[in-house]
Amino acid sequence: MEIMQVTGSLVCTHRVSGLAHSNLRILRNVKGKLSVAVDPVGASNGNWVFTASGSAARFACGDPEVQTDLTIGGIIDFWEPDG
């Protein structure tokens, strides 16, 4: 798992069937790297979230048929980043 911040939404009009109804969010890790994740929890811009990656990401979104390797597992209510 990794802690990341939501920086925006990703809108795609054409997707593979395994992502047909998934909300997609753009995330930034603490080093500034951007990634795209499936969002089954409804995170908003600016939220800090924790993620599941790899094969665990498919199960974290509630449907192991979703084609993802990064899923938001929850929205963090309180966290003080180091530094």
N, CA and C atoms as an extended XYZ file, in Angstrom:
249
Properties=species:S:1:pos:R:3:atomname:S:1:resname:S:1:resid:I:1 pbc="F F F"
N         0.842       -1.184        0.000 N   MET     1
C         0.000        0.000        0.000 CA  MET     1
C         0.883        1.242        0.000 C   MET     1
N         0.320        2.292       -0.551 N   GLU     2
C         1.036        3.557       -0.615 CA  GLU     2
C         0.051        4.684       -0.358 C   GLU     2
N         0.521        5.759        0.280 N   ILE     3
C        -0.293        6.943        0.490 CA  ILE     3
C        -0.045        7.886       -0.677 C   ILE     3
N        -1.154        8.374       -1.270 N   MET     4
C        -1.060        9.265       -2.425 CA  MET     4
C        -2.133       10.347       -2.296 C   MET     4
N        -1.988       11.410       -3.099 N   GLN     5
C        -2.966       12.491       -3.102 CA  GLN     5
C        -3.673       12.554       -4.452 C   GLN     5
N        -4.993       12.737       -4.401 N   VAL     6
C        -5.787       12.863       -5.627 CA  VAL     6
C        -5.554       14.247       -6.209 C   VAL     6
N        -5.176       14.295       -7.488 N   THR     7
C        -4.938       15.585       -8.142 CA  THR     7
C        -5.962       15.885       -9.231 C   THR     7
N        -6.792       14.914       -9.581 N   GLY     8
C        -7.801       15.158      -10.600 CA  GLY     8
C        -8.485       13.882      -11.042 C   GLY     8
N        -9.423       14.057      -11.955 N   SER     9
C       -10.145       12.930      -12.544 CA  SER     9
C        -9.655       12.720      -13.964 C   SER     9
N        -9.800       11.515      -14.425 N   LEU    10
C        -9.424       11.183      -15.793 CA  LEU    10
C       -10.691       10.758      -16.529 C   LEU    10
N       -11.000       11.443      -17.632 N   VAL    11
C       -12.199       11.141      -18.410 CA  VAL    11
C       -11.775       10.468      -19.704 C   VAL    11
N       -12.291        9.272      -19.933 N   CYS    12
C       -11.993        8.509      -21.146 CA  CYS    12
C       -13.302        8.074      -21.776 C   CYS    12
N       -13.521        8.450      -23.018 N   THR    13
C       -14.771        8.064      -23.673 CA  THR    13
C       -14.703        6.659      -24.256 C   THR    13
N       -13.516        6.184      -24.558 N   HIS    14
C       -13.345        4.829      -25.089 CA  HIS    14
C       -12.452        4.049      -24.134 C   HIS    14
N       -12.978        2.912      -23.634 N   ARG    15
C       -12.241        2.096      -22.680 CA  ARG    15
C       -12.400        0.628      -23.024 C   ARG    15
N       -11.485       -0.169      -22.530 N   VAL    16
C       -11.663       -1.614      -22.652 CA  VAL    16
C       -12.830       -2.006      -21.753 C   VAL    16
N       -13.465       -3.117      -22.069 N   SER    17
C       -14.674       -3.510      -21.338 CA  SER    17
C       -14.412       -3.726      -19.852 C   SER    17
N       -13.195       -4.096      -19.469 N   GLY    18
C       -12.875       -4.316      -18.064 CA  GLY    18
C       -12.831       -3.054      -17.225 C   GLY    18
N       -12.904       -1.894      -17.864 N   LEU    19
C       -12.929       -0.612      -17.145 CA  LEU    19
C       -14.180        0.203      -17.450 C   LEU    19
N       -15.183       -0.424      -18.014 N   ALA    20
C       -16.345        0.275      -18.553 CA  ALA    20
C       -17.004        1.265      -17.600 C   ALA    20
N       -17.205        0.907      -16.336 N   HIS    21
C       -17.945        1.783      -15.423 CA  HIS    21
C       -17.101        2.253      -14.246 C   HIS    21
N       -15.812        2.195      -14.363 N   SER    22
C       -14.930        2.572      -13.259 CA  SER    22
C       -14.601        4.057      -13.286 C   SER    22
N       -14.663        4.694      -12.115 N   ASN    23
C       -14.182        6.076      -11.987 CA  ASN    23
C       -12.670        6.029      -11.915 C   ASN    23
N       -12.026        6.935      -12.618 N   LEU    24
C       -10.566        6.984      -12.651 CA  LEU    24
C       -10.076        8.294      -12.053 C   LEU    24
N        -9.058        8.211      -11.210 N   ARG    25
C        -8.479        9.397      -10.584 CA  ARG    25
C        -6.986        9.454      -10.870 C   ARG    25
N        -6.474       10.673      -10.981 N   ILE    26
C        -5.035       10.900      -11.121 CA  ILE    26
C        -4.488       11.102       -9.714 C   ILE    26
N        -3.448       10.339       -9.381 N   LEU    27
C        -2.844       10.408       -8.056 CA  LEU    27
C        -1.393       10.830       -8.168 C   LEU    27
N        -0.912       11.505       -7.117 N   ARG    28
C         0.496       11.901       -7.033 CA  ARG    28
C         1.061       11.328       -5.743 C   ARG    28
N         2.195       10.634       -5.862 N   ASN    29
C         2.814       10.124       -4.637 CA  ASN    29
C         3.652       11.227       -3.999 C   ASN    29
N         4.253       10.948       -2.855 N   VAL    30
C         4.993       11.985       -2.126 CA  VAL    30
C         6.234       12.460       -2.874 C   VAL    30
N         6.702       11.694       -3.853 N   LYS    31
C         7.853       12.109       -4.669 CA  LYS    31
C         7.435       12.855       -5.928 C   LYS    31
N         6.116       13.007       -6.150 N   GLY    32
C         5.615       13.754       -7.291 CA  GLY    32
C         5.237       12.929       -8.503 C   GLY    32
N         5.435       11.621       -8.464 N   LYS    33
C         5.098       10.761       -9.603 CA  LYS    33
C         3.582       10.639       -9.739 C   LYS    33
N         3.083       10.795      -10.979 N   LEU    34
C         1.655       10.677      -11.253 CA  LEU    34
C         1.294        9.256      -11.668 C   LEU    34
N         0.113        8.819      -11.215 N   SER    35
C        -0.416        7.507      -11.575 CA  SER    35
C        -1.916        7.633      -11.750 C   SER    35
N        -2.516        6.640      -12.394 N   VAL    36
C        -3.967        6.582      -12.557 CA  VAL    36
C        -4.477        5.384      -11.776 C   VAL    36
N        -5.568        5.593      -11.019 N   ALA    37
C        -6.128        4.524      -10.198 CA  ALA    37
C        -7.632        4.428      -10.391 C   ALA    37
N        -8.160        3.229      -10.227 N   VAL    38
C        -9.599        3.021      -10.158 CA  VAL    38
C       -10.059        3.534       -8.793 C   VAL    38
N       -11.204        4.217       -8.759 N   ASP    39
C       -11.695        4.818       -7.521 CA  ASP    39
C       -13.089        4.308       -7.164 C   ASP    39
N       -13.187        3.237       -6.370 N   PRO    40
C       -14.494        2.749       -5.949 CA  PRO    40
C       -15.050        3.455       -4.716 C   PRO    40
N       -14.276        4.372       -4.107 N   VAL    41
C       -14.705        5.001       -2.853 CA  VAL    41
C       -15.177        6.445       -3.016 C   VAL    41
N       -14.991        7.050       -4.170 N   GLY    42
C       -15.469        8.415       -4.411 CA  GLY    42
C       -14.578        9.503       -3.850 C   GLY    42
N       -13.278        9.367       -4.011 N   ALA    43
C       -12.330       10.376       -3.531 CA  ALA    43
C       -12.438       11.660       -4.354 C   ALA    43
N       -12.169       12.784       -3.702 N   SER    44
C       -12.224       14.096       -4.349 CA  SER    44
C       -10.820       14.664       -4.506 C   SER    44
N       -10.692       15.671       -5.362 N   ASN    45
C        -9.406       16.351       -5.541 CA  ASN    45
C        -8.896       16.844       -4.191 C   ASN    45
N        -7.614       16.620       -3.952 N   GLY    46
C        -6.988       17.054       -2.713 CA  GLY    46
C        -6.999       16.011       -1.612 C   GLY    46
N        -7.889       15.008       -1.706 N   ASN    47
C        -7.929       13.957       -0.686 CA  ASN    47
C        -6.633       13.163       -0.674 C   ASN    47
N        -6.193       12.800        0.523 N   TRP    48
C        -5.116       11.829        0.669 CA  TRP    48
C        -5.779       10.468        0.771 C   TRP    48
N        -5.243        9.504        0.059 N   VAL    49
C        -5.828        8.163        0.009 CA  VAL    49
C        -4.738        7.115        0.189 C   VAL    49
N        -5.160        5.890        0.522 N   PHE    50
C        -4.210        4.790        0.476 CA  PHE    50
C        -4.622        3.885       -0.672 C   PHE    50
N        -3.653        3.254       -1.287 N   THR    51
C        -3.906        2.471       -2.491 CA  THR    51
C        -3.455        1.027       -2.328 C   THR    51
N        -4.073        0.173       -3.109 N   ALA    52
C        -3.637       -1.212       -3.258 CA  ALA    52
C        -3.116       -1.335       -4.680 C   ALA    52
N        -2.021       -2.071       -4.845 N   SER    53
C        -1.430       -2.192       -6.182 CA  SER    53
C        -1.216       -3.656       -6.537 C   SER    53
N        -0.844       -3.857       -7.792 N   GLY    54
C        -0.619       -5.219       -8.274 CA  GLY    54
C        -1.916       -6.007       -8.329 C   GLY    54
N        -1.825       -7.313       -8.139 N   SER    55
C        -3.018       -8.152       -8.230 CA  SER    55
C        -4.022       -7.842       -7.124 C   SER    55
N        -3.571       -7.321       -5.979 N   ALA    56
C        -4.481       -6.954       -4.886 CA  ALA    56
C        -5.423       -5.829       -5.308 C   ALA    56
N        -5.017       -4.998       -6.254 N   ALA    57
C        -5.834       -3.874       -6.701 CA  ALA    57
C        -7.136       -4.349       -7.338 C   ALA    57
N        -7.109       -5.472       -8.004 N   ARG    58
C        -8.323       -6.005       -8.641 CA  ARG    58
C        -9.349       -6.404       -7.598 C   ARG    58
N        -8.882       -6.960       -6.492 N   PHE    59
C        -9.792       -7.381       -5.435 CA  PHE    59
C       -10.239       -6.202       -4.578 C   PHE    59
N        -9.404       -5.182       -4.452 N   ALA    60
C        -9.738       -4.009       -3.647 CA  ALA    60
C       -10.894       -3.216       -4.245 C   ALA    60
N       -11.086       -3.291       -5.552 N   CYS    61
C       -12.173       -2.529       -6.170 CA  CYS    61
C       -13.502       -3.265       -6.093 C   CYS    61
N       -13.515       -4.463       -5.517 N   GLY    62
C       -14.767       -5.186       -5.335 CA  GLY    62
C       -15.162       -6.093       -6.481 C   GLY    62
N       -14.473       -5.991       -7.591 N   ASP    63
C       -14.771       -6.827       -8.753 CA  ASP    63
C       -13.452       -7.277       -9.363 C   ASP    63
N       -13.061       -8.533       -9.149 N   PRO    64
C       -11.766       -8.984       -9.655 CA  PRO    64
C       -11.676       -9.029      -11.184 C   PRO    64
N       -12.763       -8.725      -11.867 N   GLU    65
C       -12.752       -8.673      -13.328 CA  GLU    65
C       -12.280       -7.314      -13.853 C   GLU    65
N       -12.242       -6.295      -12.980 N   VAL    66
C       -11.786       -4.967      -13.397 CA  VAL    66
C       -10.290       -5.036      -13.695 C   VAL    66
N        -9.903       -4.489      -14.811 N   GLN    67
C        -8.511       -4.548      -15.256 CA  GLN    67
C        -7.737       -3.354      -14.700 C   GLN    67
N        -7.198       -3.544      -13.499 N   THR    68
C        -6.449       -2.468      -12.852 CA  THR    68
C        -5.275       -3.033      -12.080 C   THR    68
N        -4.256       -2.216      -11.922 N   ASP    69
C        -3.156       -2.592      -11.034 CA  ASP    69
C        -2.934       -1.517       -9.974 C   ASP    69
N        -3.891       -0.549       -9.862 N   LEU    70
C        -3.855        0.451       -8.801 CA  LEU    70
C        -5.292        0.850       -8.465 C   LEU    70
N        -5.669        0.659       -7.193 N   THR    71
C        -7.024        0.966       -6.746 CA  THR    71
C        -6.954        1.757       -5.443 C   THR    71
N        -7.803        2.775       -5.338 N   ILE    72
C        -7.914        3.514       -4.085 CA  ILE    72
C        -8.673        2.641       -3.097 C   ILE    72
N        -8.052        2.378       -1.934 N   GLY    73
C        -8.665        1.522       -0.924 CA  GLY    73
C        -9.428        2.302        0.126 C   GLY    73
N        -9.117        3.584        0.300 N   GLY    74
C        -9.808        4.392        1.291 CA  GLY    74
C        -9.317        5.820        1.296 C   GLY    74
N       -10.152        6.702        1.834 N   ILE    75
C        -9.815        8.115        1.973 CA  ILE    75
C        -9.295        8.316        3.388 C   ILE    75
N        -8.155        8.969        3.515 N   ILE    76
C        -7.537        9.197        4.825 CA  ILE    76
C        -8.169       10.432        5.455 C   ILE    76
N        -8.743       10.269        6.658 N   ASP    77
C        -9.367       11.377        7.366 CA  ASP    77
C        -8.347       12.255        8.070 C   ASP    77
N        -7.274       11.662        8.558 N   PHE    78
C        -6.256       12.446        9.246 CA  PHE    78
C        -4.909       11.816        9.007 C   PHE    78
N        -3.961       12.647        8.596 N   TRP    79
C        -2.590       12.191        8.370 CA  TRP    79
C        -1.705       13.416        8.297 C   TRP    79
N        -0.588       13.373        8.987 N   GLU    80
C         0.381       14.457        8.923 CA  GLU    80
C         1.611       13.958        8.189 C   GLU    80
N         1.790       14.382        6.932 N   PRO    81
C         2.957       13.938        6.175 CA  PRO    81
C         4.265       14.321        6.874 C   PRO    81
N         5.244       13.449        6.820 N   ASP    82
C         6.549       13.761        7.395 CA  ASP    82
C         7.171       14.948        6.681 C   ASP    82
N         7.846       15.771        7.440 N   GLY    83
C         8.563       16.893        6.841 CA  GLY    83
C         7.698       18.081        6.731 C   GLY    83
